[in-house]
Amino acid sequence: MKRRTALATAVLAAVATPGIARAADPGPSVSRMSTTLLDSRAVYFVSYDGLVNNNSFQKNGLLTYRGYQYAAWYTATGNAVVARRAAGAGTWSTVTLSHVLKASDSHNVVSMGVSQADGRLHLTMDSHSDGFFYVKSVAGLLDNPASTPWSPPVLGPVRTSLDGLALTSQFTYPQFVSTPEGRLQLSYRAGVSGDGRNALAEYDGSSWTALGEWSGSTGTYTSSHGSSTARNMYLHGIDYDTGGRLHSFFTWREQNAAVMCSSGGITNHDTGYVYSTDRGRTWRNDAGTLVGTTGTPDTVSVTDPGLVVDPLGPDHSLMNQESQWTDSAGLPHAIISYVPGRFGRCTTDYVADRTAHGRAFHLRKNSSGSWTKTEIPVPLDSSQRTKLILDKYDNAYAVLPHGRVAGASRSSGHTDWTLLFDGGGLNAFGEVVIDEMRARSDNVLSFMYQEKSTGTTPSALHVVEFSLPA
């Protein structure tokens, strides 16, 4: 009788404690629900080994809010298009903007954000180390979609500033993130590759404010081959957890190729991690030490202690701007990818070597405070990036290039990675764009992908959806 009482108490404790795996919790699984067509003739060109409509730093090219899903892309004419549907519906309604893509550059993505304070949809687009284009919808559009006509006037004009706030003449990598209070923040890079700084702006429901730069590009980094005195911090993401902490994984890219074993490689090195408890005003390393204050000369630097959570030199073609997530306990997870040392200690062609030998790894912080890394046993077969989500049971899913999906269970400590969907029938080019908000709100894996093509022949753009464990 005592044994049965103790067992019942243990089971009740597991059920009552958030983030604790229960015996009844299911493992990872995906069940394909639907595929819808966004555009039969989306713009197609390969630039920097990627497509402008499907890039990992496109946060968000696809999002769900209050029961409606929104997508943004460029069609064959180069016009920017925004579409919406009731989540899960079979057809989309589109609005074509006046803006036309100015260059065949895959960096010039469309990113969307939601300002919950006033129910507006925001977009930035078409920028790579130069000026940007901005759209802000009418107030309440996202709060009352069923009663608001979907037409160009509700999205408003295309502008070249944030309501008069110019930010920088060298703008790249826009990522919108909503704060717990319903404000909207815009993360971006000021400067250029090899000499760039991360910065933040914030919208409070009435106006934009520049918070300033928070990462620095100066300081000396020395590898076994040589040194570099300028660089860029590339973010794997920027996300709030359920407790209001802002997390960001990153890798450094050095300006000087002398740090590499071969000029055909890529100068990315190390996976770092910082967090903020005051909405991005200050930044701390994993140990909690203050390492940077936004908008001041004291920004996060390559020489700051305690930033690196997974060390790796610049000889393995480590990829930048991959993916991150936080679990139900607020613990950070990331996907990183590179060529493991067992395939050689020096990559000489980072595209070819990553395609032939690249592997993705799941890096996460455990409840004990330590960091664990697990190789996902599926070859990349691509130079491109992998996206990460967690379901409501904290099972992990990696959406690999070409739309393949692998999963690992929380109950295994995320060590039992296996392929769940092989991408069959998608004919996906490479990277996909995940609807992070739909995964969190509806427990649905939804991603946008573009079919393979050749040259500049337009190809079909789709959204595919999978149900996750109920």
C-alpha positions as CSV (number, residue, x, y, z in Angstrom):
1,M,0.0,0.0,0.0
2,K,2.9,2.4,0.8
3,R,4.5,1.6,-2.5
4,R,1.3,2.4,-4.4
5,T,0.9,5.7,-2.5
6,A,4.5,6.7,-3.3
7,L,4.0,5.9,-7.0
8,A,0.8,7.9,-7.1
9,T,2.5,10.8,-5.5
10,A,5.4,10.7,-7.9
11,V,3.0,10.6,-10.9
12,L,1.0,13.6,-9.5
13,A,4.2,15.5,-9.0
14,A,5.3,15.0,-12.6
15,V,1.9,16.1,-13.9
16,A,1.8,19.2,-11.8
17,T,5.4,20.3,-12.6
18,P,5.7,22.3,-15.9
19,G,8.4,20.9,-18.2
20,I,8.6,17.5,-16.5
21,A,8.1,14.6,-18.9
22,R,5.3,12.3,-17.9
23,A,5.1,8.6,-18.9
24,A,2.0,9.4,-21.0
25,D,3.7,12.2,-23.0
26,P,4.0,11.2,-26.7
27,G,7.3,11.4,-28.5
28,P,7.8,13.4,-31.7
29,S,5.7,12.7,-34.7
30,V,4.4,14.6,-37.8
31,S,1.3,13.9,-39.8
32,R,0.9,15.7,-43.1
33,M,-2.3,17.7,-43.2
34,S,-2.3,19.9,-46.3
35,T,-0.2,21.7,-48.9
36,T,-1.5,25.0,-50.4
37,L,-0.2,27.0,-53.3
38,L,0.9,30.6,-52.6
39,D,2.2,31.5,-56.1
40,S,2.7,29.3,-59.2
41,R,5.3,31.8,-60.4
42,A,7.4,33.1,-57.6
43,V,10.6,34.9,-58.4
44,Y,13.6,32.5,-58.6
45,F,17.3,33.1,-58.7
46,V,20.1,31.6,-56.6
47,S,22.2,34.2,-54.8
48,Y,24.6,33.5,-51.9
49,D,23.5,29.8,-52.4
50,G,19.9,30.7,-51.4
51,L,16.5,32.1,-52.5
52,V,15.1,35.5,-51.6
53,N,11.7,33.9,-50.7
54,N,13.2,31.3,-48.3
55,N,16.0,32.4,-46.1
56,S,16.7,31.4,-42.5
57,F,16.9,35.0,-41.2
58,Q,13.5,35.8,-42.7
59,K,11.6,36.4,-39.4
60,N,8.9,36.3,-40.1
61,G,8.1,35.4,-43.8
62,L,5.1,33.3,-42.5
63,L,3.2,33.9,-39.3
64,T,-0.1,33.2,-37.5
65,Y,-2.0,35.6,-35.3
66,R,-5.5,35.3,-33.8
67,G,-6.6,32.5,-36.1
68,Y,-5.2,33.9,-39.4
69,Q,-2.0,33.1,-41.2
70,Y,0.0,35.6,-43.2
71,A,2.7,35.0,-45.8
72,A,5.0,37.4,-47.8
73,W,7.1,36.9,-50.9
74,Y,8.2,38.3,-54.3
75,T,6.3,37.1,-57.3
76,A,7.8,36.6,-60.8
77,T,7.4,40.4,-61.6
78,G,9.5,41.2,-58.5
79,N,6.5,42.7,-56.8
80,A,6.2,42.1,-53.0
81,V,3.0,40.2,-52.1
82,V,1.3,39.7,-48.8
83,A,-1.4,37.0,-48.4
84,R,-3.6,35.8,-45.6
85,R,-6.1,33.0,-44.9
86,A,-8.0,31.6,-42.0
87,A,-5.4,29.2,-40.5
88,G,-5.7,25.9,-42.2
89,A,-8.0,27.1,-45.0
90,G,-7.4,25.9,-48.6
91,T,-7.1,29.2,-50.3
92,W,-5.2,32.5,-49.8
93,S,-6.2,36.1,-50.5
94,T,-3.4,38.2,-51.8
95,V,-2.5,41.9,-51.9
96,T,0.3,43.0,-54.3
97,L,2.3,46.0,-53.1
98,S,3.7,48.7,-55.3
99,H,7.3,47.8,-54.4
100,V,9.4,45.9,-56.9
101,L,12.5,43.9,-55.8
102,K,15.5,46.1,-56.7
103,A,18.2,43.5,-57.0
104,S,18.7,39.8,-57.5
105,D,20.1,39.4,-54.0
106,S,18.8,36.7,-51.7
107,H,19.4,38.9,-48.6
108,N,16.6,41.2,-49.7
109,V,13.9,39.2,-47.9
110,V,10.4,40.3,-46.7
111,S,10.0,40.0,-42.9
112,M,6.8,40.6,-41.0
113,G,5.9,41.5,-37.4
114,V,2.9,42.0,-35.2
115,S,2.5,45.0,-32.8
116,Q,0.0,43.6,-30.4
117,A,-0.5,47.0,-28.7
118,D,-2.4,48.3,-31.8
119,G,-3.1,45.2,-33.9
120,R,-0.9,46.3,-36.9
121,L,1.1,44.2,-39.3
122,H,4.6,45.5,-40.1
123,L,6.9,44.6,-43.0
124,T,10.4,45.4,-43.9
125,M,11.9,44.3,-47.2
126,D,14.6,44.6,-49.9
127,S,17.7,45.6,-48.1
128,H,21.3,44.4,-48.0
129,S,23.7,46.9,-46.4
130,D,21.7,49.8,-47.7
131,G,18.3,51.5,-47.2
132,F,15.1,49.5,-46.4
133,F,11.5,49.6,-47.3
134,Y,8.7,49.6,-44.7
135,V,5.0,49.0,-44.5
136,K,2.7,49.5,-41.6
137,S,-0.9,48.4,-41.8
138,V,-4.0,50.2,-40.4
139,A,-4.5,49.7,-36.6
140,G,-6.6,46.7,-35.7
141,L,-6.1,44.8,-38.9
142,L,-4.8,41.7,-37.2
143,D,-7.3,42.0,-34.3
144,N,-10.4,41.9,-36.6
145,P,-9.3,40.1,-39.8
146,A,-12.7,38.6,-40.6
147,S,-14.3,42.1,-40.7
148,T,-11.5,44.0,-42.3
149,P,-11.3,43.9,-46.2
150,W,-8.0,42.5,-47.5
151,S,-6.9,45.3,-49.9
152,P,-3.9,47.6,-50.6
153,P,-5.3,50.5,-48.5
154,V,-5.3,48.5,-45.3
155,L,-1.6,47.8,-45.6
156,G,-0.7,51.5,-46.4
157,P,2.1,53.0,-48.5
158,V,5.6,51.7,-48.8
159,R,8.0,54.0,-46.9
160,T,11.8,54.3,-46.6
161,S,11.9,54.9,-42.9
162,L,10.1,53.7,-39.7
163,D,7.7,56.6,-39.6
164,G,10.5,59.0,-40.1
165,L,13.1,57.1,-38.1
166,A,15.9,56.2,-40.6
167,L,18.0,53.9,-38.4
168,T,21.1,53.4,-40.6
169,S,22.1,53.7,-44.3
170,Q,23.6,50.1,-44.0
171,F,20.6,48.0,-43.0
172,T,20.4,44.2,-43.2
173,Y,18.7,41.1,-41.6
174,P,15.5,42.5,-40.2
175,Q,13.9,40.3,-37.5
176,F,10.7,41.4,-35.7
177,V,10.0,40.1,-32.2
178,S,7.0,41.0,-29.9
179,T,7.7,41.8,-26.3
180,P,5.6,40.3,-23.5
181,E,3.9,43.7,-23.1
182,G,2.8,43.8,-26.7
183,R,5.4,46.1,-28.1
184,L,7.3,45.3,-31.3
185,Q,11.0,45.2,-31.6
186,L,13.1,45.2,-34.7
187,S,16.5,43.6,-34.7
188,Y,18.8,44.5,-37.6
189,R,22.5,44.8,-38.5
190,A,24.1,48.1,-39.1
191,G,27.2,48.0,-41.2
192,V,28.5,45.2,-43.5
193,S,29.7,41.7,-43.3
194,G,33.0,41.6,-41.5
195,D,32.3,44.9,-39.8
196,G,28.7,45.0,-38.6
197,R,26.9,45.6,-35.4
198,N,23.5,44.3,-34.1
199,A,21.0,46.9,-33.1
200,L,17.4,47.2,-31.9
201,A,14.5,49.6,-32.5
202,E,11.2,49.5,-30.6
203,Y,7.5,50.4,-31.4
204,D,5.2,51.1,-28.5
205,G,2.0,51.3,-30.4
206,S,2.3,54.9,-31.5
207,S,6.0,55.5,-32.5
208,W,9.4,54.0,-33.1
209,T,12.5,54.6,-31.0
210,A,16.0,53.5,-31.8
211,L,17.4,51.7,-28.8
212,G,20.9,51.5,-30.5
213,E,23.6,49.0,-31.2
214,W,24.4,46.2,-28.8
215,S,27.1,44.2,-30.4
216,G,30.6,45.4,-31.4
217,S,32.8,44.7,-34.4
218,T,36.2,45.6,-32.8
219,G,38.8,43.6,-30.8
220,T,41.3,41.0,-31.9
221,Y,40.5,37.4,-32.5
222,T,43.4,35.0,-33.1
223,S,43.2,31.5,-34.5
224,S,46.1,29.0,-35.0
225,H,46.5,30.5,-38.5
226,G,46.3,34.3,-38.0
227,S,44.5,37.2,-36.5
228,S,41.5,39.5,-37.3
229,T,40.6,42.8,-35.9
230,A,37.1,43.3,-37.3
231,R,34.0,41.0,-37.6
232,N,30.3,40.6,-37.5
233,M,28.1,38.8,-34.9
234,Y,25.5,36.8,-36.8
235,L,22.4,35.9,-34.8
236,H,20.8,32.5,-34.9
237,G,17.7,34.3,-33.7
238,I,16.3,36.6,-31.1
239,D,13.3,35.3,-29.0
240,Y,11.5,35.9,-25.8
241,D,10.7,32.9,-23.6
242,T,7.4,32.5,-21.6
243,G,9.1,34.3,-18.6
244,G,10.1,37.4,-20.6
245,R,13.8,36.6,-21.0
246,L,15.3,37.5,-24.4
247,H,17.7,34.9,-25.8
248,S,20.1,35.0,-28.7
249,F,22.6,32.5,-30.0
250,F,25.2,33.7,-32.5
251,T,28.4,33.0,-34.3
252,W,31.3,35.4,-35.2
253,R,32.5,36.0,-38.7
254,E,35.9,37.5,-39.0
255,Q,36.9,40.0,-41.7
256,N,40.4,38.7,-42.2
257,A,40.6,35.4,-44.1
258,A,44.0,34.8,-42.5
259,V,42.3,33.1,-39.6
260,M,41.3,30.1,-41.9
261,C,43.3,27.2,-43.1
262,S,42.1,27.7,-46.6
263,S,40.7,30.7,-48.5
264,G,37.8,28.5,-49.8
265,G,36.4,28.2,-46.3
266,I,34.3,30.6,-44.3
267,T,35.6,32.6,-41.3
268,N,32.7,31.8,-38.9
269,H,33.8,30.5,-35.5
270,D,32.3,29.5,-32.2
271,T,28.7,29.4,-31.0
272,G,28.0,32.1,-28.4
273,Y,25.0,32.9,-26.3
274,V,23.7,36.0,-24.5
275,Y,20.4,36.9,-22.8
276,S,18.6,40.0,-21.6
277,T,16.2,40.4,-18.7
278,D,15.3,44.0,-19.5
279,R,13.9,43.9,-23.0
280,G,17.3,44.1,-24.8
281,R,18.7,47.1,-22.8
282,T,21.5,45.1,-21.3
283,W,23.0,41.8,-22.2
284,R,24.5,39.0,-20.0
285,N,26.6,35.9,-20.8
286,D,25.5,32.4,-19.7
287,A,26.9,32.9,-16.2
288,G,24.9,36.1,-15.7
289,T,27.7,38.5,-16.1
290,L,26.9,41.9,-17.7
291,V,28.7,42.0,-21.1
292,G,27.0,44.8,-23.0
293,T,24.6,47.8,-22.7
294,T,22.6,48.7,-25.8
295,G,23.1,52.2,-27.2
296,T,26.4,52.7,-25.4
297,P,30.1,52.1,-26.3
298,D,30.0,49.1,-24.0
299,T,28.6,46.6,-26.5
300,V,29.1,42.8,-26.6
301,S,32.6,42.1,-28.0
302,V,34.5,39.0,-29.2
303,T,36.9,39.6,-26.3
304,D,34.2,39.5,-23.6
305,P,34.5,36.4,-21.3
306,G,32.0,33.6,-21.1
307,L,30.2,34.1,-24.4
308,V,31.2,30.9,-26.1
309,V,29.0,27.8,-25.2
310,D,30.3,25.6,-28.0
311,P,33.8,26.3,-29.2
312,L,34.8,25.7,-32.8
313,G,37.6,27.2,-34.9
314,P,37.1,28.7,-38.4
315,D,38.2,25.6,-40.4
316,H,34.9,23.6,-40.4
317,S,32.5,25.8,-42.4
318,L,30.3,26.6,-39.4
319,M,27.1,28.2,-40.7
320,N,25.7,31.5,-39.4
321,Q,22.1,32.5,-38.8
322,E,20.7,29.0,-38.3
323,S,17.9,28.6,-35.7
324,Q,16.9,28.7,-32.1
325,W,14.0,28.0,-29.7
326,T,13.2,28.1,-26.0
327,D,11.3,25.3,-24.2
328,S,8.5,25.4,-21.7
329,A,11.0,25.9,-18.9
330,G,12.7,28.8,-20.6
331,L,15.8,26.8,-21.5
332,P,17.5,27.8,-24.8
333,H,18.0,25.4,-27.7
334,A,19.8,26.0,-31.1
335,I,20.6,24.2,-34.3
336,I,24.1,24.7,-35.6
337,S,25.8,23.0,-38.5
338,Y,29.3,22.4,-39.8
339,V,31.7,19.8,-41.2
340,P,32.8,17.5,-38.4
341,G,36.5,16.9,-37.9
342,R,36.2,13.2,-38.9
343,F,35.8,14.5,-42.5
344,G,39.0,16.5,-42.3
345,R,40.5,19.3,-40.3
346,C,40.3,21.9,-43.1
347,T,37.4,22.7,-45.4
348,T,38.6,24.1,-48.7
349,D,35.2,24.9,-50.4
350,Y,32.6,25.6,-47.9
351,V,29.6,25.0,-50.2
352,A,30.9,21.7,-51.6
353,D,32.3,20.5,-48.3
354,R,29.1,21.3,-46.4
355,T,27.0,19.6,-49.1
356,A,29.2,16.5,-49.0
357,H,29.9,16.2,-45.3
358,G,27.9,18.8,-43.4
359,R,25.9,17.8,-40.3
360,A,23.4,19.6,-38.1
361,F,23.7,19.5,-34.3
362,H,21.2,20.2,-31.6
363,L,22.8,22.4,-28.9
364,R,20.8,23.0,-25.7
365,K,21.1,24.1,-22.1
366,N,20.0,21.5,-19.5
367,S,18.1,22.1,-16.3
368,S,21.4,21.6,-14.4
369,G,22.9,24.6,-16.3
370,S,25.3,22.5,-18.4
371,W,25.3,22.5,-22.2
372,T,24.8,19.4,-24.4
373,K,25.3,18.9,-28.1
374,T,23.9,16.0,-30.2
375,E,24.6,15.3,-33.8
376,I,21.4,14.8,-36.0
377,P,22.3,11.6,-38.0
378,V,20.9,12.9,-41.3
379,P,23.4,14.3,-43.8
380,L,22.7,17.9,-44.8
381,D,23.1,17.2,-48.5
382,S,23.1,21.0,-48.9
383,S,25.2,24.0,-47.9
384,Q,22.1,25.5,-46.4
385,R,20.5,25.8,-43.0
386,T,18.2,23.9,-40.7
387,K,15.2,25.2,-38.7
388,L,14.2,24.2,-35.2
389,I,10.9,24.1,-33.3
390,L,9.7,22.4,-30.1
391,D,6.2,21.0,-29.6
392,K,4.0,21.5,-26.5
393,Y,5.7,18.4,-25.0
394,D,9.2,19.9,-25.6
395,N,10.0,17.3,-28.3
396,A,12.4,18.8,-30.8
397,Y,12.0,19.0,-34.6
398,A,14.7,19.9,-37.1
399,V,13.5,20.9,-40.6
400,L,16.5,20.2,-42.7
401,P,17.2,21.5,-46.2
402,H,14.7,20.2,-48.8
403,G,11.9,20.1,-46.3
404,R,13.0,16.9,-44.5
405,V,11.9,16.7,-40.8
406,A,13.8,14.9,-38.0
407,G,12.6,14.7,-34.4
408,A,13.9,13.8,-30.9
409,S,12.0,13.2,-27.8
410,R,12.3,15.2,-24.6
411,S,12.1,11.9,-22.6
412,S,15.4,10.8,-24.2
413,G,17.1,14.1,-23.4
414,H,16.8,14.9,-27.1
415,T,19.3,12.2,-28.1
416,D,17.1,9.9,-30.2
417,W,17.0,11.9,-33.4
418,T,15.3,10.1,-36.3
419,L,14.0,11.1,-39.7
420,L,10.2,11.6,-39.6
421,F,9.5,13.0,-43.1
422,D,11.9,12.6,-46.0
423,G,10.7,15.6,-48.0
424,G,9.1,13.3,-50.6
425,G,6.9,15.1,-53.1
426,L,8.0,18.6,-52.1
427,N,10.9,19.2,-54.6
428,A,12.0,21.9,-52.2
429,F,15.1,23.9,-53.2
430,G,16.8,24.1,-49.8
431,E,15.9,26.3,-46.8
432,V,12.4,26.7,-45.6
433,V,10.6,29.5,-43.6
434,I,8.9,28.3,-40.4
435,D,5.7,29.7,-39.0
436,E,7.0,30.0,-35.4
437,M,3.8,31.5,-34.1
438,R,1.6,28.7,-35.5
439,A,3.8,26.1,-33.9
440,R,3.4,27.8,-30.5
441,S,-0.3,28.7,-30.7
442,D,-1.7,25.7,-32.6
443,N,0.9,22.9,-32.3
444,V,1.2,22.8,-36.1
445,L,4.4,22.6,-38.0
446,S,3.8,25.0,-41.0
447,F,6.5,26.0,-43.4
448,M,6.9,27.8,-46.7
449,Y,9.1,26.3,-49.4
450,Q,9.9,26.9,-53.0
451,E,10.3,24.3,-55.7
452,K,13.6,23.8,-57.4
453,S,14.1,25.5,-60.7
454,T,17.0,26.5,-63.0
455,G,18.4,29.9,-63.9
456,T,15.8,32.5,-63.4
457,T,12.7,30.5,-64.3
458,P,10.0,31.2,-61.8
459,S,8.8,28.3,-59.6
460,A,5.9,27.4,-57.3
461,L,5.8,28.6,-53.7
462,H,3.9,26.5,-51.2
463,V,2.9,26.2,-47.5
464,V,2.9,22.7,-46.1
465,E,1.4,21.8,-42.7
466,F,1.9,18.9,-40.3
467,S,0.1,18.2,-37.1
468,L,2.2,17.6,-34.1
469,P,1.3,15.3,-31.1
470,A,-2.0,16.3,-29.6
